[in-house]
Amino acid sequence: MTVTSRSGERLTPDQVRSIAFPQARFGHRGFDEEHVRAFCALVERELVTLLNEKASLWEEVERLRRRFIDAGDSPGARPEDAHIQAVRILSNAQQMADRYVADAQQYSRQLTQEARRHRNEVLAEAKTHADRVLDDAHSRASRAAEVAATEPGPAANGEWRDRTAELAYLRTFSEVYRTHLRAYLETLLSNVEDWEQSEQSSLAEARAELPFPFPPVPPSPARGESPSPARGQSAPPAPGTGPLASPPHTSPPSYSSPSPARLP
Amino acid sequence: MAMHGDAVPLFFYSDLFLRHPETRDLFPVSMAAQRDRLVHALARVVAGAHHLDSLTGYLQDLGREHRKFGAITDHYPAVGASLLTTLAHFNGRAWTPELAADWKAAYELVAQVMIEAAAEDARRRPACWDATVIAHELRRFDIATFRVAITQPMPYLPGQSVSMEAPERPRVWRLYSMANAPRDDLTMDFHVRMIDGGVLSMVLTRGLAVGSRLRIGAPVGTLTYQPGSGRDVLLVAGSTGLAPLKAIAEQISWLRDPPQVHLLFGARTADGLYDLADLEKIAAGRPWLTVVPAVSHEPDFPGERGMVHEVLARSANWREHDVYASGPTPMVEATVNQLTALGVPPGQIHVEDFGWSEP
C-alpha cells in the first residue's frame, strides 16, 4: 500500500496493521526511511486529530452539563460560551494554516530532493560519458601510433619512428575528440530548437486562450541604459580588518589543487 | 493536561490572540512548532520547580531570548491570564480557587525572573541588530556565503552563533555561526547550506542579494577557543560547520605564539569543499596552519578520502590536542566517538549541537 494520503482522509487501524514498507535502496539497511517517515507523519496527524476531536467533544459535554445545571437561570447563551466558541473557530483556522504550511514545506522538500537526485544523476552520466570519450580517443590514437611505428619509413631510425607515432597519436586523438564534440554540440543545438518551438507553440496557445489580445509590449530600454545592480557586480565590500579576513571570492574557487594536504 | 495534547497550547494561543490581537504579530504563520515549544517550556518549568537554581538560569535565558521576538513587559500578564484560563478550561471541575492561586503565584514568579533578566539585558545591548547584506556568493547550487554589515557593535566570541530572521519569513529564527572573529568595521560573514524544504535556509542561500535586510539576535553558544592549555589544536569541520572553526582559526592567528593547528574540512563531494580555496590562501603564509580537505563520496578525489572520523583514525595521535568539531549532528557524533576511542580525554573535545534539523 502507499503511505501517502491526502490530508482529510482518515487513517484506519487496518491500514496500520497491514502497512508494508519497501526495503531501503541498495547499500542501506532496513526499510525505506522516506516511507517510514511519511507513515509516522500520517500517524501523528491522525493522533492530533483524534485528540482534538476528543477535546472538543469533552468541551461539548461540559457545555451541555453547564446548560443543564444552569437551566432556568437564563435562556440565552452566556458570554463565556461565545468566547469558547470563538477560541474553537480560531483554533480550527490556525490548524488549517499549520497544515497548509506543513504541506507546502513537504512539497518543497520533495521537489528539492528530486532536483538534487536528478542533478547528481546528470553529473554522474556526464562524467561517465566524458571518461568514455577520452578512453575511446586514447585507444584509437594508441592503435594509430602503433601502426605508424611499424610502417616502414624513409629513415627507420628510432627518433623518426617515435615522432611519427606521436604525430599519429595526436592526430587521431584530436579527430576522435572533434567528432564527439561535434555530435554533442549538434544534440545541444537540436535541444535548443525543440525548446524554442515548444515555447512558441505554448505562447500561441496561451494567446488564443486569452479573452482579449495582449497589450502591446512597451519598447524596452536600450541595454546598459539603467544598469541594475546585479548580484556580485556591486562595489566590493570593505575588506575585513582581521588578519585572516579576505573578501568573498569573485571567481569560482578551484578545487583542483594538484596535491591536497594530508594529515600527518 | 498532557492527555489533551496539542489541544491545550492550541486553546492557549487562540485565547491569547482573541483577548490581545496585537500579540499575534509576534508569532510565525505556522504555530505547530511554537505549540511544541510552549509545552516543552512548561514541562521544563514544572519539572524544575524543585531545582530553583538551574531553573532560574533557564528562565533568564528565556527572558533574554524573548527580547528579539518583540516580547515586552506588558505581554507577560496577558500570557498569564490566558494560561490560567486554559488550565481552568481543561481541568473542568477539578480546578479549584486554591489551585488557581498557586498557579497564578508560580506564573508571576516565572514572569518576574524573565522580565528582570530581559531588563538587565536591555541595559547592555539592543534586542536585535539590523543587518544589511553587502556581499553574497553562491558557491554551489545549495551553498552560499554572505557578508553583512551591522550599525551597532555586537561583541561576541569567535565560534559563537546568532539567530537570524529574514523579512521574507517573518518570525522564523534560525541559528548561524559567524565565520570570522569580530571586526572593527562591524561586518560579519556567514556560511549557509540549503536544507531541503528548509524555511529560512532557502531564503539565505538563493533569495539574498546585496542590499537585502536581515535581523540578528544576540550571540549565543559555547563552542569557543580555550587558550592557555599549551596543546596543539585540531579543528574538524563538516560542510558549513566550517564557519565557527574558521572564526576560531582567525582568533588563533592573533596569538603571538600560535599552536600548530590542523583544520580537517570534510564534505561528501569535492564541490562541497566550498571554502577550500580561501582556506588554502589563508594557510599559505602561516606555517602553523595546515588545511586538510577530505571527501567521502568521490572515489577519484586526489586528497584524503572517507568520512572525517575515518580520516582522523588513519593518522597521527590526537591525544595531546584540543579538538573543536562542528558540522551535521551525525558527523559530530561520529567524530567525538572516534576521538574518545583514540584516547582523547573528553575534556579536550569541544562541540556545540544546536540540532541541525530545520523544520
Interface residues (C-beta under 8 A of the other chain):
Chain A: L47 V48 L51 N52 K54 A55 S56 E59 E62 H83 I84 A86 V87 R88 L90 S91 Q94 Q95 A97 D98 V101 A102 Q105 Q106 S108 R109 Q110 T112 Q113 R116 R119 P229 R231 G232 S234 P236 P237 A238 G240 T241 G242 P243 L244 A245 S246 P247 P248 H249 P252 P253 S254 Y255 S257 P258 S259 P260 A261 R262 L263 P264
Chain B: H4 G5 D6 A7 L10 F11 Y13 S14 D15 F17 L18 V29 S30 M31 A32 H89 F90 G92 I134 A135 H136 E137 R139 F141 D142 T145 F146 R147 A149 N180 A181 R183 D184 D185 T187 D189 M194 D196 G197 V199 M202 A209 V210 G211 K246 A249 E250 S253 W254 H262 L264 A270 D271 L273 Y274 D275 L276 A277 D278 E280 K281 I282 T290 V291 V292 P293 P302 G303 E304 V311 L312 R314 S315 A316 P359
